[in-house]
Amino acid sequence: MDVDFKEDGSAAGGYAKEMSKEWHEAAERMLLKECATTNVIITTALIPGFERKERKRKKEREREEKERKEKERKKEREERKQEKTRI
């Protein structure tokens, strides 16, 4: 799909520049027109910080699991200790 608006998106050094407000408006019109005649729309997005949040959640789950296992081991050691004192 092409936006019906002539604007060069390249900047110095091979980087892209921010497109104008007019270009974004033309892009939105084009997209709305296309969406009106489409049955399925598949999108992808890079969500800033998402990967970092997922790593943080994973580490938190791992920490919780480690703590749970340590509590279980501690409880088992206490039970064995108590068992030995009863004998």
Buried (B, 14 or more C-beta within 10 A) or exposed (E): EEBEBEEEEEEEEEEEEEBEEEBEEBBEEBBEEEEEEEEEEEEEEEEEEEEEEEEEEEEEEEEEEEEEEEEEEEEEEEEEEEEEEEE
